[in-house]
């Protein structure tokens, strides 16, 4: 019979070298199994090798009793099922005691969006007094104008923008789409492209639309830092992510009467169900406003 330390070492080797999981997944799975081992040692006469169905069921119930979230409990179940599945395959045990563990389904969380006032506040933060201000203003305006993903934003080349037509050409995942822009975004982009970008690029043949201070293509991490900076200066308490302006773009269009299929096309969603999430979000906001404002609510 293997000691728990040996089981953990075996499991770590399997996750690293055979399953080749990410560092975060490795850390989470090992932590889950260590916690199970500690529970078994403290509460039962079994260990990881001899654990029974009831032991594992009781352990999961103990996590719920501690108030652990559905996602945490579900991940623990996934870790445990993974361990015992591979132990069966490697003939270390004859039957998995985790077969009856079933993760609970959590309700999909609706994306958080900014209000129209919060969007205006955020877009007002970059000041066009230096190259960085012009560039940042253009990036934020373009994101909210088109709803493109941040990876799509930083992948844009200079030739993907048609200022005269007011259109940006977005291409990703072997698909392409043409998205219109509002006047403020066109103007911000025009100022950046004509006044700033020529002096920012490191090489004359640089194709990237948006570049960093070194004159090379902006990275996702670089944009993340820029966005968090302006969230702080705007005093917005919501946790703004690179996707927040995309979500806000879709919800605000829908709220103001745009056709959901048109929004689907602009967002580049293959399935309409992905876009319908924003219908739920708008309905929830209307209900929240009703409950706050109606005198008899």
C-alpha positions as CSV (number, residue, x, y, z in Angstrom):
1,X,0.0,0.0,0.0
2,X,1.4,3.4,-1.0
3,X,1.8,6.2,1.5
4,X,-0.1,9.4,0.7
5,X,3.2,11.2,0.1
6,X,4.0,8.6,-2.6
7,X,0.6,9.0,-4.1
8,X,1.0,12.7,-4.3
9,X,4.4,12.4,-5.9
10,X,3.0,10.0,-8.5
11,X,0.1,12.3,-9.2
12,X,2.4,15.3,-9.6
13,X,4.6,13.4,-12.0
14,X,1.5,12.3,-14.0
15,X,0.0,15.8,-14.3
16,X,3.4,17.3,-15.3
17,X,4.8,14.7,-17.7
18,X,1.8,12.9,-19.1
19,X,-1.1,15.3,-18.9
20,X,1.1,18.3,-19.2
21,X,-1.2,20.6,-17.4
22,X,-0.5,24.3,-16.7
23,X,1.3,25.4,-13.6
24,X,-2.0,26.8,-12.1
25,X,-3.9,23.6,-12.7
26,X,-1.0,21.5,-11.3
27,X,-1.0,23.7,-8.1
28,X,-4.8,23.5,-7.7
29,X,-5.1,19.7,-8.2
30,X,-2.2,18.9,-5.8
31,X,-3.7,21.3,-3.2
32,X,-7.1,19.6,-3.5
33,X,-5.6,16.1,-3.0
34,X,-3.4,17.3,-0.1
35,X,-6.5,18.6,1.6
36,X,-8.3,15.3,1.0
37,X,-5.3,13.5,2.5
38,X,-5.4,15.7,5.6
39,X,-9.2,15.1,6.0
40,X,-8.8,11.3,5.7
41,X,-6.0,11.2,8.2
42,X,-7.9,13.3,10.7
43,X,-11.4,11.9,10.3
44,X,-11.1,8.3,9.1
45,X,-8.9,5.1,9.3
46,X,-8.2,5.3,5.6
47,X,-5.7,7.1,3.3
48,X,-5.7,8.1,-0.3
49,X,-5.1,4.4,-1.5
50,X,-7.8,2.8,0.7
51,X,-10.4,5.6,0.7
52,X,-14.0,4.5,0.2
53,X,-17.0,6.1,-1.6
54,X,-18.5,7.2,1.8
55,X,-15.2,8.8,2.8
56,X,-15.1,10.9,-0.4
57,X,-18.8,11.8,-0.2
58,X,-18.4,12.9,3.4
59,X,-15.4,15.0,2.4
60,X,-17.3,16.8,-0.3
61,X,-20.1,17.5,2.1
62,X,-17.6,18.9,4.6
63,X,-16.4,21.4,2.0
64,X,-20.0,22.5,1.3
65,X,-20.6,22.9,5.1
66,X,-17.6,25.2,5.3
67,X,-19.2,27.4,2.7
68,X,-16.9,26.6,-0.2
69,X,-18.2,27.9,-3.5
70,X,-19.7,25.7,-6.2
71,X,-16.7,26.2,-8.4
72,X,-14.3,25.3,-5.6
73,X,-16.2,22.1,-4.7
74,X,-16.5,21.2,-8.4
75,X,-12.8,21.6,-9.0
76,X,-12.1,19.4,-5.9
77,X,-14.3,16.7,-7.4
78,X,-12.5,17.0,-10.7
79,X,-9.1,16.6,-9.0
80,X,-10.3,13.6,-7.0
81,X,-11.9,11.9,-10.0
82,X,-8.7,12.5,-12.0
83,X,-6.5,11.0,-9.3
84,X,-8.5,7.8,-8.9
85,X,-9.1,7.4,-12.6
86,X,-5.4,7.3,-13.3
87,X,-4.8,5.1,-10.2
88,X,-7.2,2.6,-11.8
89,X,-5.5,2.8,-15.2
90,X,-2.1,2.2,-13.5
91,X,-3.5,-0.8,-11.6
92,X,-2.8,0.8,-8.3
93,X,-6.4,0.2,-7.2
94,X,-9.1,-2.0,-8.7
95,X,-12.1,0.4,-8.6
96,X,-12.4,4.1,-8.3
97,X,-14.2,5.3,-5.1
98,X,-14.9,8.6,-6.8
99,X,-17.3,7.3,-9.5
100,X,-20.4,8.6,-7.7
101,X,-19.1,12.1,-7.2
102,X,-20.9,14.5,-9.4
103,X,-20.0,18.2,-9.7
104,X,-22.8,20.7,-9.3
105,X,-23.6,23.0,-12.2
106,X,-23.1,26.6,-11.3
107,X,-25.3,29.2,-12.9
108,X,-23.4,31.1,-15.6
109,X,-22.4,34.5,-14.3
110,X,-23.6,37.4,-16.4
111,X,-20.7,39.7,-17.5
112,X,-20.3,43.0,-15.6
113,X,-20.7,46.1,-17.7
114,X,-20.1,49.8,-17.3
115,X,-23.0,52.3,-17.3
116,X,-23.0,54.8,-20.1
117,X,-21.7,57.4,-17.6
118,X,-18.9,55.1,-16.5
119,X,-17.9,54.6,-20.1
120,X,-17.8,58.3,-20.7
121,X,-15.7,58.8,-17.6
122,X,-13.2,56.1,-18.6
123,X,-12.9,57.4,-22.2
124,X,-12.2,60.9,-20.8
125,X,-9.2,59.8,-18.8
126,X,-6.5,59.7,-21.5
127,X,-5.4,63.3,-22.1
128,X,-4.1,64.2,-25.6
129,X,-1.1,66.2,-24.4
130,X,1.5,63.6,-25.3
131,X,2.0,60.6,-27.6
132,X,0.8,58.1,-25.0
133,X,-2.4,60.1,-24.3
134,X,-3.3,60.2,-28.1
135,X,-2.6,56.4,-28.4
136,X,-4.5,55.4,-25.3
137,X,-7.5,57.6,-26.3
138,X,-7.6,55.9,-29.7
139,X,-7.4,52.4,-28.2
140,X,-10.2,52.9,-25.7
141,X,-12.5,54.7,-28.2
142,X,-11.9,51.9,-30.8
143,X,-12.6,49.2,-28.3
144,X,-15.9,50.7,-27.3
145,X,-16.8,51.7,-30.8
146,X,-16.4,48.2,-32.3
147,X,-16.6,45.7,-29.4
148,X,-13.6,43.8,-30.7
149,X,-11.6,41.6,-28.4
150,X,-8.3,42.9,-27.0
151,X,-6.3,40.3,-28.9
152,X,-8.0,41.6,-32.0
153,X,-7.2,45.2,-31.1
154,X,-3.5,44.6,-30.6
155,X,-3.3,42.4,-33.8
156,X,-4.7,45.2,-35.9
157,X,-2.3,46.5,-38.6
158,X,-2.3,50.1,-39.9
159,X,-4.0,49.0,-43.2
160,X,-6.9,47.5,-41.3
161,X,-8.4,50.9,-40.6
162,X,-10.3,52.9,-43.3
163,X,-10.9,56.3,-41.7
164,X,-12.7,57.6,-44.8
165,X,-15.2,54.9,-44.7
166,X,-15.2,54.8,-40.9
167,X,-14.6,51.1,-40.8
168,X,-12.1,48.7,-39.1
169,X,-11.3,45.4,-40.8
170,X,-11.0,42.7,-38.1
171,X,-9.7,39.3,-38.9
172,X,-9.2,36.4,-36.5
173,X,-9.8,32.6,-36.3
174,X,-9.9,32.4,-40.1
175,X,-12.8,34.8,-40.2
176,X,-13.1,38.5,-41.0
177,X,-15.6,41.2,-40.4
178,X,-15.9,44.9,-41.1
179,X,-17.2,47.0,-38.2
180,X,-18.3,50.6,-38.4
181,X,-17.0,53.3,-35.9
182,X,-18.7,56.3,-34.5
183,X,-17.3,59.8,-35.2
184,X,-15.3,60.3,-31.9
185,X,-13.5,57.0,-32.5
186,X,-12.7,57.9,-36.1
187,X,-11.3,61.3,-35.0
188,X,-9.2,59.8,-32.1
189,X,-7.8,57.2,-34.5
190,X,-7.1,59.9,-37.1
191,X,-5.2,62.1,-34.7
192,X,-3.1,59.1,-33.4
193,X,-2.3,57.9,-36.9
194,X,-1.4,61.2,-38.4
195,X,0.2,63.1,-35.4
196,X,1.6,60.4,-33.1
197,X,2.2,57.0,-34.6
198,X,4.9,58.1,-37.2
199,X,7.1,59.2,-34.3
200,X,6.3,56.2,-32.1
201,X,7.1,53.3,-34.5
202,X,10.6,51.8,-34.2
203,X,10.9,50.9,-37.8
204,X,9.5,52.7,-40.9
205,X,7.9,49.4,-42.1
206,X,6.2,48.6,-38.8
207,X,2.7,47.3,-39.6
208,X,1.2,47.3,-36.1
209,X,-1.5,49.9,-35.6
210,X,-0.8,50.3,-31.9
211,X,2.7,50.3,-30.5
212,X,4.4,50.5,-27.1
213,X,7.0,53.0,-26.0
214,X,9.6,50.9,-27.7
215,X,7.9,51.3,-31.0
216,X,6.9,47.7,-31.3
217,X,3.4,46.0,-31.3
218,X,1.4,46.6,-28.1
219,X,1.1,43.4,-26.0
220,X,-2.0,42.2,-24.2
221,X,-0.2,42.7,-20.9
222,X,0.7,46.2,-21.8
223,X,-2.9,47.1,-22.6
224,X,-4.0,45.5,-19.4
225,X,-1.8,47.9,-17.4
226,X,-3.0,50.9,-19.4
227,X,-6.7,49.9,-18.7
228,X,-6.1,49.4,-15.0
229,X,-4.4,52.8,-14.8
230,X,-7.3,54.6,-16.3
231,X,-9.8,52.7,-14.1
232,X,-7.9,54.0,-11.1
233,X,-7.8,57.6,-12.3
234,X,-11.5,57.4,-13.2
235,X,-12.3,56.2,-9.7
236,X,-14.4,53.3,-11.1
237,X,-14.9,50.7,-8.4
238,X,-16.0,47.9,-10.8
239,X,-13.4,45.4,-11.7
240,X,-12.7,46.4,-15.3
241,X,-11.1,43.7,-17.5
242,X,-10.0,43.9,-21.1
243,X,-13.4,42.4,-22.0
244,X,-15.5,44.9,-20.1
245,X,-15.8,47.4,-22.9
246,X,-16.7,44.6,-25.3
247,X,-19.5,43.5,-23.0
248,X,-20.6,47.1,-22.5
249,X,-20.6,47.8,-26.3
250,X,-23.0,44.8,-26.9
251,X,-25.3,45.5,-24.0
252,X,-25.6,49.3,-24.7
253,X,-26.4,48.6,-28.4
254,X,-29.0,46.1,-27.5
255,X,-30.5,48.4,-24.8
256,X,-30.9,51.1,-27.5
257,X,-32.7,48.9,-29.9
258,X,-30.0,47.3,-32.2
259,X,-30.8,44.0,-33.8
260,X,-29.3,41.1,-32.0
261,X,-28.2,39.5,-35.3
262,X,-26.3,42.6,-36.2
263,X,-24.6,42.6,-32.8
264,X,-23.7,39.0,-33.3
265,X,-22.1,39.8,-36.6
266,X,-20.1,42.7,-35.1
267,X,-18.9,40.6,-32.2
268,X,-18.0,37.7,-34.4
269,X,-20.0,35.2,-32.5
270,X,-20.5,31.9,-34.4
271,X,-23.6,31.0,-32.3
272,X,-26.4,33.4,-31.5
273,X,-26.7,31.9,-28.0
274,X,-23.4,33.7,-27.1
275,X,-25.0,37.0,-28.0
276,X,-28.3,36.3,-26.2
277,X,-26.4,36.5,-22.9
278,X,-26.6,40.3,-23.4
279,X,-30.4,40.1,-23.6
280,X,-30.5,38.5,-20.2
281,X,-28.2,41.2,-18.9
282,X,-30.4,44.0,-20.2
283,X,-33.5,42.4,-18.8
284,X,-31.7,42.0,-15.4
285,X,-30.7,45.7,-15.4
286,X,-34.3,46.8,-16.2
287,X,-35.6,44.6,-13.4
288,X,-33.0,46.1,-11.0
289,X,-34.0,49.6,-12.0
290,X,-37.6,48.8,-11.5
291,X,-37.1,47.4,-8.1
292,X,-35.0,50.4,-7.0
293,X,-37.4,53.0,-8.4
294,X,-40.9,51.7,-8.3
295,X,-42.7,53.0,-5.1
296,X,-44.4,49.6,-4.6
297,X,-41.5,47.3,-5.6
